[in-house]
Amino acid sequence: MIVEINSEAGILRATSVMNALRPQLNVENIVPILLKMMQNGYHLIGYEADGVIAAALGYRFTEHLHWGKAIYIDDLTTIEAYRKRGFACKLLDHVKTVALAHQCNQIHLDSGLGANRYDAHRFYLNYGFNITSHNFAMALNK
């Protein structure tokens, strides 16, 4: 079952699944980070199975000259024990419905490189995503 996660209690329930993708997130720091992101338009949904949040997807609405109105997926993750059960597809289907309802032109996401991401890349391609660009990043040391 898909659930909206928009409270401190919901975020705490999603800590394990978010930590699977973002190991820097833990019980001590996840709530303030996600609550602030939610104030700035971040939406978090989860797929509940066996009483736990087994998969989660975080997204935001964005608008660009090139893409037009779009949804950008920041996070898509499933706890390893729950993978290959279709939960990520259900979350993406939900976001696709949201995007169409809000008259978005596209859905975008970035995925890291490396052998540990190959299954995710296959999943995205099989779902219907295309590789359309390279993402360049510059770290700014403070």
Residue frames as qw, qx, qy, qz and C-alpha x, y, z in Angstrom:
[[0.000, 0.889, 0.457, 0.000, 0.00, 0.00, 0.00],
 [0.393, 0.434, -0.021, 0.810, 1.31, 3.47, -0.93],
 [0.381, -0.782, -0.399, 0.289, 1.48, 5.95, 1.95],
 [0.201, 0.845, -0.077, 0.489, 2.31, 9.66, 2.06],
 [0.690, -0.328, -0.330, 0.554, 5.15, 10.38, 4.45],
 [0.137, 0.697, 0.076, 0.700, 4.90, 13.94, 5.73],
 [0.554, -0.781, 0.047, -0.285, 5.31, 13.83, 9.50],
 [0.105, -0.666, 0.707, -0.213, 8.09, 13.15, 11.96],
 [0.733, -0.128, 0.622, -0.244, 6.57, 9.76, 12.82],
 [0.850, 0.503, 0.120, -0.095, 6.34, 8.83, 9.13],
 [0.363, 0.793, -0.478, 0.109, 9.91, 9.90, 8.48],
 [0.369, -0.516, 0.738, -0.231, 11.13, 7.79, 11.39],
 [0.855, 0.140, 0.464, -0.184, 9.26, 4.78, 9.94],
 [0.750, 0.661, -0.023, 0.035, 11.06, 5.39, 6.63],
 [0.232, -0.836, 0.488, 0.096, 14.55, 5.70, 8.13],
 [0.695, -0.203, 0.666, 0.178, 15.63, 2.13, 7.30],
 [0.688, 0.539, 0.442, 0.204, 14.59, 2.30, 3.66],
 [0.225, 0.968, -0.093, 0.058, 16.08, 5.77, 3.14],
 [0.434, -0.714, 0.536, 0.119, 19.29, 4.61, 4.81],
 [0.832, 0.126, 0.502, 0.200, 19.56, 1.80, 2.23],
 [0.565, 0.701, 0.205, 0.384, 20.21, 4.44, -0.45],
 [0.085, 0.819, -0.202, 0.530, 21.58, 7.27, 1.66],
 [0.755, -0.213, -0.525, 0.330, 23.77, 5.71, 4.39],
 [0.223, 0.223, -0.311, 0.896, 24.56, 9.14, 5.83],
 [0.507, -0.425, -0.101, -0.743, 20.93, 9.36, 7.03],
 [0.368, -0.106, -0.866, 0.322, 20.14, 8.00, 10.46],
 [0.319, -0.704, -0.633, 0.035, 17.61, 8.45, 13.24],
 [0.374, -0.558, -0.205, 0.712, 19.52, 11.45, 14.59],
 [0.094, -0.364, 0.241, 0.895, 19.60, 13.53, 11.38],
 [0.123, 0.302, 0.804, 0.497, 16.86, 12.34, 9.02],
 [0.010, -0.757, -0.632, 0.166, 13.90, 14.19, 10.56],
 [0.062, -0.779, -0.039, 0.623, 15.26, 17.76, 10.40],
 [0.173, -0.249, 0.637, 0.709, 16.75, 17.20, 6.94],
 [0.065, 0.361, 0.842, 0.394, 13.56, 15.82, 5.40],
 [0.023, -0.781, -0.541, 0.311, 11.23, 18.25, 7.19],
 [0.083, -0.653, 0.173, 0.732, 13.24, 21.16, 5.78],
 [0.100, -0.061, 0.764, 0.635, 13.22, 19.60, 2.31],
 [0.052, 0.562, 0.823, 0.070, 9.45, 19.11, 2.59],
 [0.019, -0.780, -0.258, 0.570, 9.04, 22.81, 3.39],
 [0.022, 0.570, -0.436, -0.696, 10.79, 23.44, 0.06],
 [0.677, 0.380, -0.225, -0.588, 8.55, 21.16, -2.00],
 [0.188, 0.275, -0.941, -0.050, 9.98, 17.68, -1.47],
 [0.829, -0.132, 0.010, -0.543, 7.36, 14.90, -1.34],
 [0.005, 0.334, -0.938, 0.089, 8.05, 11.48, 0.14],
 [0.854, -0.045, -0.079, -0.513, 5.91, 8.42, -0.48],
 [0.189, -0.390, 0.896, -0.096, 6.45, 4.89, 0.69],
 [0.732, -0.025, -0.555, -0.396, 5.24, 1.41, -0.04],
 [0.473, -0.416, 0.609, -0.481, 4.17, -0.36, 3.12],
 [0.795, 0.076, -0.567, -0.200, 4.48, -4.15, 3.33],
 [0.724, -0.191, -0.598, 0.286, 4.46, -6.37, 6.40],
 [0.442, -0.840, -0.275, 0.153, 4.00, -3.30, 8.59],
 [0.491, -0.490, 0.182, 0.697, 7.22, -1.61, 7.41],
 [0.405, 0.840, -0.117, -0.342, 8.05, 1.01, 4.80],
 [0.848, -0.031, 0.441, 0.292, 9.75, -1.37, 2.36],
 [0.497, 0.330, 0.359, 0.718, 10.29, 1.13, -0.48],
 [0.065, -0.803, -0.259, 0.534, 10.33, 4.90, -0.72],
 [0.464, 0.464, 0.365, 0.660, 10.39, 7.57, -3.40],
 [0.167, -0.704, -0.211, 0.657, 11.13, 11.25, -2.91],
 [0.408, 0.462, 0.484, 0.621, 10.27, 13.78, -5.59],
 [0.034, -0.596, -0.196, 0.778, 9.72, 17.45, -6.29],
 [0.497, 0.779, 0.373, 0.084, 8.07, 19.52, -8.99],
 [0.388, -0.462, 0.263, 0.753, 10.44, 21.56, -11.11],
 [0.541, 0.794, 0.269, -0.063, 10.33, 23.70, -14.21],
 [0.478, -0.403, 0.425, 0.655, 13.09, 24.26, -16.75],
 [0.366, 0.612, -0.264, -0.650, 13.40, 25.90, -20.14],
 [0.205, 0.320, -0.864, -0.331, 14.48, 22.59, -21.66],
 [0.037, -0.156, -0.982, 0.103, 12.11, 20.16, -19.88],
 [0.428, -0.473, -0.328, -0.696, 9.14, 22.36, -19.15],
 [0.614, -0.466, 0.343, -0.536, 7.21, 21.33, -16.06],
 [0.674, 0.198, -0.712, 0.022, 8.55, 18.06, -14.68],
 [0.789, -0.589, 0.112, -0.133, 8.86, 15.89, -11.65],
 [0.374, 0.599, -0.667, 0.238, 12.40, 15.23, -10.49],
 [0.908, -0.360, -0.208, -0.049, 12.92, 12.07, -8.46],
 [0.085, -0.799, 0.532, -0.268, 15.57, 12.62, -5.80],
 [0.249, -0.334, 0.874, -0.250, 15.36, 9.22, -4.15],
 [0.870, 0.031, -0.227, -0.436, 14.03, 5.78, -5.05],
 [0.082, 0.431, -0.860, 0.261, 15.01, 2.93, -2.78],
 [0.869, -0.232, -0.259, -0.352, 13.85, -0.46, -1.55],
 [0.544, -0.559, 0.604, -0.162, 15.09, -2.42, 1.45],
 [0.176, 0.411, -0.852, -0.273, 17.12, -5.31, 0.05],
 [0.244, 0.087, 0.943, -0.208, 14.87, -8.02, 1.53],
 [0.459, 0.588, 0.502, -0.439, 11.89, -6.51, -0.35],
 [0.145, 0.530, -0.485, -0.680, 13.48, -6.02, -3.77],
 [0.162, 0.081, -0.862, -0.474, 12.06, -7.61, -6.93],
 [0.118, 0.425, 0.849, -0.291, 8.48, -7.51, -5.59],
 [0.147, 0.602, 0.558, 0.552, 7.31, -4.62, -7.78],
 [0.273, -0.766, -0.403, 0.421, 7.16, -1.98, -5.03],
 [0.236, -0.404, 0.223, 0.855, 9.38, 0.50, -6.89],
 [0.038, 0.272, 0.699, 0.660, 7.18, 0.09, -9.99],
 [0.192, -0.730, -0.656, -0.002, 4.09, 0.86, -7.91],
 [0.283, -0.689, -0.140, 0.652, 5.76, 4.01, -6.55],
 [0.171, -0.182, 0.469, 0.847, 6.80, 5.10, -10.06],
 [0.025, -0.494, -0.767, -0.408, 3.29, 4.40, -11.36],
 [0.225, -0.788, -0.486, 0.304, 1.93, 6.64, -8.61],
 [0.247, -0.564, 0.125, 0.778, 4.37, 9.44, -9.45],
 [0.140, 0.122, 0.671, 0.718, 3.52, 9.10, -13.14],
 [0.106, -0.695, -0.695, -0.148, -0.16, 9.61, -12.24],
 [0.275, -0.769, -0.221, 0.533, 0.74, 12.65, -10.13],
 [0.273, -0.291, 0.393, 0.829, 2.85, 14.07, -12.97],
 [0.050, 0.370, 0.723, 0.582, 0.04, 13.68, -15.49],
 [0.198, -0.777, -0.590, 0.092, -2.50, 15.21, -13.07],
 [0.262, -0.780, -0.027, 0.567, -0.20, 18.25, -12.67],
 [0.601, 0.795, 0.078, -0.018, 0.37, 18.52, -16.43],
 [0.404, -0.661, 0.524, 0.353, 4.07, 17.72, -16.23],
 [0.632, 0.626, -0.354, -0.289, 5.89, 17.03, -19.47],
 [0.661, 0.360, -0.637, 0.169, 8.49, 14.65, -18.09],
 [0.785, -0.610, 0.100, -0.028, 9.85, 12.73, -15.12],
 [0.488, 0.665, -0.493, 0.277, 13.60, 12.85, -14.46],
 [0.783, -0.603, 0.147, 0.043, 16.07, 11.19, -12.13],
 [0.303, 0.719, -0.618, 0.096, 19.82, 10.83, -11.84],
 [0.963, -0.268, 0.023, -0.014, 21.52, 7.60, -10.87],
 [0.308, -0.767, 0.537, 0.168, 25.08, 7.18, -9.72],
 [0.694, 0.497, -0.507, -0.120, 27.61, 5.18, -11.71],
 [0.165, -0.474, 0.831, -0.240, 29.38, 2.04, -10.68],
 [0.351, 0.005, -0.917, -0.190, 28.77, -1.69, -10.67],
 [0.010, 0.266, 0.805, -0.530, 26.60, -1.42, -7.57],
 [0.360, 0.428, 0.180, -0.809, 24.08, 0.63, -9.61],
 [0.124, 0.130, -0.800, -0.572, 23.71, -1.68, -12.63],
 [0.004, -0.419, -0.906, 0.055, 20.53, -3.34, -11.33],
 [0.101, 0.674, 0.359, -0.638, 19.00, 0.10, -10.76],
 [0.121, 0.447, -0.435, -0.772, 19.98, 1.20, -14.27],
 [0.076, -0.109, -0.924, -0.357, 18.41, -1.91, -15.81],
 [0.029, 0.562, 0.754, -0.339, 15.28, -1.27, -13.78],
 [0.124, 0.639, 0.079, -0.755, 15.00, 2.36, -14.95],
 [0.143, 0.291, -0.661, -0.677, 15.55, 1.41, -18.59],
 [0.071, -0.248, -0.955, -0.146, 13.02, -1.43, -18.38],
 [0.072, 0.606, 0.595, -0.524, 10.50, 0.92, -16.78],
 [0.406, 0.775, 0.425, 0.231, 10.80, 3.29, -19.74],
 [0.202, -0.898, 0.138, 0.365, 13.38, 5.88, -18.74],
 [0.760, 0.554, -0.011, 0.340, 16.02, 6.86, -21.30],
 [0.580, -0.439, 0.033, 0.685, 19.56, 8.04, -20.72],
 [0.346, 0.868, 0.303, 0.186, 19.37, 11.58, -22.08],
 [0.153, 0.895, -0.256, 0.332, 22.39, 13.38, -20.67],
 [0.649, 0.000, -0.520, 0.556, 25.43, 13.27, -18.46],
 [0.391, -0.898, -0.173, -0.103, 25.18, 14.99, -15.13],
 [0.536, 0.388, -0.346, 0.665, 28.19, 17.08, -14.17],
 [0.549, -0.804, -0.228, -0.007, 28.81, 18.10, -10.58],
 [0.394, 0.542, -0.383, 0.636, 31.38, 20.27, -8.86],
 [0.627, -0.556, -0.464, 0.287, 32.06, 19.86, -5.15],
 [0.055, 0.802, -0.132, 0.580, 32.57, 23.12, -3.31],
 [0.635, -0.186, -0.558, 0.501, 34.83, 22.71, -0.31],
 [0.264, -0.890, -0.152, -0.340, 33.91, 25.00, 2.52]]
